[in-house]
Amino acid sequence: MSACAARGRDLKEMDEDDLWEMINDNRHRISLGAKPGMLIPYLRQARVLNELDEDEILNCAKFPNWTMKTSHMLDVLHMQGKNGAMALLEGLMIHYPKLYTQVTGHKPSIESAGFSGLIKTSELTEYLVHAVTGMQRELAEACQESAVLSNHCKELQAKLSQAVGQAEEQQRLQVEHGRLRSHMAALHRDMLKLKDEKCDLYMRYTTAIEENSAVNIRCRDLQLQLYQVQFELRKAQTETDFQRQQSLKYSNTAEVQQLREEVSTLRRQLLEAEKFTPAREDILVKDLEEARDGRKELVAQMHCLQEETERLTGERDQLLKEKECLALQVQKLSLDCEMYQQKCTVIQGQLEELQVERDQAYLARDEAQGQIARSLAEKDTLRGQLVELQEKLFALRLQGNQGVAQNEQKERKLSWNLSPASSCEDPLPSPPPRPKLRRMEAICPEYMKPMDSTGSLSSFRSECVEPPGAESLRRRELEGNSSPLEMTRWDSQPSLSDLENDYIFISDGDEEVTTTSPSPSLLCSNMGASNGEAAPPFLIRSRLKALRLCVTPRVLTISFQGEALLSQLEVIGGNKTGVFIHAVKEGSPAQNVGLSPGAQIMEVQYEQDRQSLRMVLEDSTMEEALWALGQVRGFCHVSLRPNQDAYEKLLLQLKNGEVTSGDSFYVRVNLSLLGGAAGALAVKCNDILHVTDTRHGAKGLWKASHVHPCNLKDLKSGMVPNYHRAQRLLIRAIEDMTFQPSPQRRLDRCRSQDDQKAVRIVSTGRLGHNPLWVSVEEDGARECKEAGCGMPGGCLTLMPYTLVTPHHPPASRPVLLLPTVHGLIINKRLGELPEFQLCQPEVLSAGDCAVRMQKAEILEDYDQGACSCYTVQSVEKVIKQGLHCILPLGLDCVRRLHRAEIFPIVIFIASSERSVRKLRHKLHRQGLTEEQLLECSRSEKPLLDKLPCLYRTVPPDSWNDTTSTLLATLRTIILEEQRKTVWVEPDLW
């Protein structure tokens, strides 16, 4: 756009803003294409740069490369106005004609009319001669360099041809290598075939040897059978000879003849048996082989059957065991079934009882509601009658006053004989107005409170139809076993007498009714002096006074002699889990009245110095609980709540090393601490710490850890001093900063401009007392205050730690730029970026403006005459579009936005005298001066410490101009802050 505008008119006719707008549009191109060493001689000749500027541009360590030096040279020329722009363009026309054409759109010209006249004609001619001589010298050097490069190119081409030849030779070798590998693979396959044939021959040879050994064995068996047959034959012959001799003695001839025939038959058979033929021998051998094979098969079958028998035996034993286990399980299941049936019967009975109790409770509630309604109706009727009687009384008094006035007037007329003109009647007194009826300290009865699901299921006397749980039954047993003399239950139901005394009459002059509620106070100084130590400080906790101990009937109160109570008990826990009794001393009064581990200590009441003190430990830290229990020195009332599940969960976490105590809260550090000692955590002012143990290691130390800026993960952990020790360190640091000599103070102030903030002064503000002390309620608080009894540490209001709560806003957060003078210059330019939008004022009527003002929805007035103002709704409208809303407002809007759950990003742009000079033209356009900007920055910087949130500071050396670099830096900071967790502390101011 600037190039097109330049082609339309001459550069001399353009004003300063147009010239620099054209240069800034091509700033990146000029920074990359031009070198400051070439342009500075002409700029020096044109007298827009001096020797100091040249030294700063060329030799400054902040600009390591010539691109940054060129950019800084443009910033210096920008301060010279139009002369700087014209000198820069003429230098580009002489030394960088192509770049000059790209920037301006004009062709370079060496005529004298084309120059602006910043340099005389003779000086310009001399400079051009020197420039031409330098260019000719550069041209000769370029020719020599081109010749060297051509020689080098020829050498590279020769090397390239050699490399191509080597590549071809390498390719040929690769082909030969592939052929040899294929040939080797074929030979390897042939070798494997030969190995297989050799293995087959070995197998055949082994089979033949086995067959030969089998034949030899068969031959031996046949010989043995032959020997056996011959032996049997001899035996038979011997027996035959013996029989024959006997037969010759006793038998006749016929029998002898018969025996001879038999003998001859046997002999023939024997001869036939002795004569073996080869065929018969083969048949016998085959039969023997078949018999042996059958025997082997039978042996193998026998082995298989034996293995099968063993397997079946093992399975049978296993099945017998499973049968026994199943039988036991069946017995157990039958017993469980009977037990569950009995439990179901008992539960059904309990359900019927609970239903009856529920019906009775409903009836009692209805009766109570009806009685209360009747009593209220009677009270209203009586009040109406009382009002009527008061009106009659006022009328009668008026009539009486009028009669008295008339009688007095008559007496005056008779006695003094006054004329009617001289007589005047006194004004009659107007009847006093009827007093208004106001409710004082109204309470919400239990039957009018909304029941939530959790409380209805786990309450001691539930009104729901669901059966009670195991915890409810256990509490019922504890309630039944507790002695009425030792334990009393806090009752939250208001009596009818309390409801009747719930109203008072007030006069018309009182616009507001102030109800006195028991405010938390501290022990007197004599109490702290008796123990030799002061009360430990603790963070603010929002406790519900009316419902703290009256929410549930599970809270029990035990009264006993608590002399040195801390020596009788051992407690664990903290503000996150609650304080639990961990151990009770044997034979102590605490054990005699029934205190046992697992009970949560809710509060402790006792008397000291004729004052009734009440210490609430429901959400106290471990340090606070130990100090509070150590103050008990006599008869006391301890309120307990059975909470075994939370106690066992805490014990499990302590055993596994997940936690070291039950404490957990986040604080913002208001001073810098060095981590010199072993295990000490080094922290800086405005750091966020997660305190997880208030009684860690030595006395007076807390265990804490840094917190990740984008999530709640704990980072490096260590020990930090507790509140009292940190407060003394804070006071010492302030004294060192205050009482040091003036020269040293000036030196430290100069050094601390770029360093981290050392301390942050935060006091208790309008609360009047330190909000971090233990909350102790005493009946004689007013008398103690009137008597001048001061709280321990009441004169010290400095807070080294402040409690913070994390917030994770899902939408885009609005942006507030400080100081406000900077915002006037940058807000509009920042709102033109794609992800940002400037907040617009909203025009309201007078009535709407008053209503919005009462609701605290008006952030700041824009135009009082037209009722135009910035509202919370206008900010929410921009946030719903997914954009960052730029707030052209002051610091007062931060707290109003926090009340609407909107957390802005606060950015403070630090200013110095050098950085302010860069904004000179912008300030003049707004009608402001540099002194006003510095004064605004100095006045608003101390107010940042009073904000209930963190803020970001932009150092003056991080940006170089007013538009591009600063806007880019702000955009980066806003994106970083959007991802971070927002930490908000209670508003103490």
Buried (B, 14 or more C-beta within 10 A) or exposed (E): EBBEBBEEEEBEEBEBEBBBBBBBEBBEEBBEBBBBEBBBBBBBBBEBBEEEBBEBBBEEEEBEEBBBBBBBBBBBBBEBBBBBBBBBBBBBBBBBBEBBBBBBBBEBEEEEEBBBEBBEEEEBEEBBEEBEEEEEEEEEEEEEEEEEEEEEEEEEEEEEEEEEEEEEEEEEEEEEEEEEEEEEEEEEEEEEEEEEEEEEEEEEEEEEEEEEEEEEEBEEBBEEEEEEEEEEBEEEBEEBEEEBEEBEEEBEEEEEEEBEEEBEEBEEEBEEEEEEEEEEEEEBBEEBEEEBEEEEEEEEEEEEEEEEEEEEEEEEEEEEEEEEEEEEEEEEEEEEEEEEEEEEEEBEEBBEEBEEEBEEBEEEEEEBEEEBEEEEEEBEEEEEEEEEEBEEEBEEEBEEBEEEEEEEBEEEEEEEEEEEEEEEEEEEEEBEEEBEEEEEEEBEBBBEEEEEEEBEBBBBEBEBEEBBEEBBEEBBEBBEEBEEEBBBBBEBEBEEEEBEEBEEEBEEEEEEEEEEEEEBBBBBBEBBEEEEEBBBBBBBBEEEEEBBBBBBBBBBBBBBBBBEBBEBBEBBBBBBBBBBBBEBEEEBBBBEBBBEBBBBBBBBBBBBBEBEBBBBBBBBBBBBBBBBBBBBBEBBBBBBBBBBEBBEEBBEBBEEEEBBBBBBBBBBBBBBBEBEEEEBBBBEBBBBBBBBBBBBEEEBBBBBBBBEBEEEEEEEBBBBBBBBBBBBBBBEBBEEBEEEEEEEEEEBEEEEEEEEBBBBEBEBBEEEBBBBBBBBBBBBBEEBEEEEBEBBBBEBBBBBBBBBEBEEBEBBBBBBBBBBBBBBBBBEBBBEBEEBBBBBBBEBEEEBBEEBEEEEBBBBBBEEEEBBBBBBEBBBBBBEEEBBBBBBBBBEBBBBBBEBEBBBBBBBBBBEEEBBEBBEBBBEEEEBBBEBBBEBBEEBBEEBBBBBBBBBBBEBEBBBBBEBBBBEBBBEBBEEBBEBBBBBBBBBE
